[in-house]
Amino acid sequence: MKRVLTWHTRAGEVGLLLLKLHLLWIVWTLAGGIVLGVFPATAAMYGVIRGEFLNSAAPREFRRLWRQEFRTANVVGYVFVTAWAVLLLDRRLLETADLGVVEPLLGAVLWIMTLFVSCMTVNVWILASHFAEGPFALVRRSAILVLARPVQALVTLLVVGVILCAYYLVPGLVPVFGLAVPAFASFAYVWGTAVLPTASGA
């Protein structure tokens, strides 16, 4: 009975934390005029989640982390925005152009690149919360992680994908938890793999 009560209490604490993080993410995204606020807010959210696992941070740290990660998070974020824009443009060109026999090969390469960038995207913010590095070092680290640990990278992507599917099925969850749930679940998985050193430069 005590174990069940403890589990329920912990679940309530986590649920409240995720709600607070979602609200803080919205506030600080707007504080940066959305364009300059969304990526620092995302980085701050992951930083608070990391602190939750290390028992060293709280939602009140959100503002400090937002300011601290402002430049790095924006550079990282827009590097990935650019990468996704290029991939989407390539896909549009592939759909409209007649490339003959090489079209299936190019299509396969594009799918592989899309999967690779997807894995990098869901992992880079976890790494950014744990390592105090510059933006391009973080992008490189996320690429190395995907290449060195492809199964782990794919599972992280799957974790996020499952939650997004749940959001699609129950859209009422989105305004309550937003990015906080996929961020928490993906960080929890990666943390559980012990790939993140307990002592880091963050």
N, C-alpha and C positions, 0 to 999 in steps of 0.2 A: 504493500500500500504506500509506504514511504517513497519507494522508487517511482511509482506512478505519479505521486504528488510532485516529486522533484522534477520529473520529466515535463509535467504540465506547467510548472512554474518556469522552467527554462524555456519552454516553447513560447510562453507568454512574454518573457523578457526579450527573446529574439524577435518575435512579432512586433513588439513595441519599438525595438531598435530599428527594424527595417522600415516601419512607418515614419519614424523620425528622420531617418536617412533620406527617404524619398522626398519628404517635405523640404529638408535642407537642400537636397539636390535641385529642386524646383526653384527655391529662393535664390540660391547662388548662381544657378544658370541664368536667371533673370537679372541678377546683379551684374553679370558680365555682358548684358545685352544679348543673351543667347549665343551669339556668334563667338564671343570671347569668354563666355561663362560655362558652356556645356562641358568642355573637356576638363578644365580645372575642377568643376563640380564632380565629375566622374572620378577623377584622380583622388579627390578628397574623400569621396564615399568609400573607395577601395582602401584608402589609408585608415579610415575609422574601422572598417571591417578587419583589417590586419591587426589593428590595435586591440580589437575585441578578442582575437585569438591569442594575442600576447599579453592580455590583461594590462595594456599600457595606454589605452586611448579611450575616449568617449565622444559622443556626438558634439560636445562643446569644442572639440579640437577641429571641427569641420572648417571653421573660418580660417584658422591658422594654416591648415593644410591647403585650402583653396588658394591662399596668397602665396604660400611656399611653392606650390606646383604650377602656378599660373603660366609661366613661360614654357616650361618643359611639356606640360600637358597639352597646351595649344599646338606646339610644334608636332608632337606625336600624333595628336588627333588629326591635324590637317595633312600630315604625311599619309595617313590611312584614308582620309577623304579623297586625296589625290589618287591613291592606288585603286580605290573602288571606282572612281570616275573613269580611270583608264580601262579597267576591266569591263565596266558597263559599255563604254564606247566600243571596245573591241568586240563585245558580244553583238552589239547593234550592227557593226560593220560586217561581221560574219553572217548575220541573218539576212543582210540586204545584198551582199556581194556574191557573185557566182565564181567560186574558186576551184571548181572542178574536183579532181581526185584528192587534192590536198585538204579539202574542207573538213572531212571527218577527223583528220590528224590534228588540224588546228583547233577544231572543236574540243578534242580530248585534252590538248595542251591547255586550253582556256579553262576547262573544268578543273584540271589539276591545280592551276594557278589560283582559281577562285577558292578551292578548298584550302590551299596553303595560306592565302591571305585571311580567310575566315578563321583558321586556327591561330594565326598571329594576332588577329584582332581581339579574340576573346582572352588571350593570354597576356597581351602587352600591359594591360592595366593592373593585372595581378603583379607582374614583375616590377612595374613602375612604383607600386606601393611598397615594395620590399627592398629595392635597390636605389640608392641615391646616385643616379647616373644621368648623363645628358640625354636628350631625346634620341639622337641617332644611335647611341650605345644601347638604349632600351629597344629600339627597333631591331637592331642587330641581335640582341640577346633573345628577343622573341622568335626571330627566324632560326637561331641556333637551337632553341628549345624545341621547335617544331621538327627540325631535322634530326635532332639527337633523341627525342622522345616522342615519336609520332603517335604512338598509341595513347599516351597521356594527353597529348594535344588534342587528339580526336575525341577522347572521352570528355575533356573540358568543353569542347564545342558541342558535343551531344547533350551535356548537362544543360547548357544554355538553350539549346534547341528544344529540349523537352519542356522547359519552363515557358518558352515563347509559344509553344503549341498549347500549353495549358492556358496561357493568356488569351490565345485565340478562341479556345473553347469557353473560357470564363472571362470575358472582357472586363467584367467588373473589378477584377483583381488589379488591372493596370493602373487606374487612378489611385489605388490604395498603396501599392508597393512599387510600381514602376520598375526601374533598373535595379533596385536594391536586392530583390530576390535572386535574379540571375547572378548578380555580383557576389552575393553572399554564398550561394551554392557552388559557384565555380571556384571561388577562393577556398572554400572549405574542402573541396575535392583536391585541389592542388596542394594545399597545406597538408592534407592527409597522406599524400604521396611522399612527403619528406624531401621533395626536390628543392624546396626553399630552405636555405641554411637558417638556423635559429639566430645566428649572429650575422647581420648584414650591414651594408653601408647606409641603410636608410635611417 
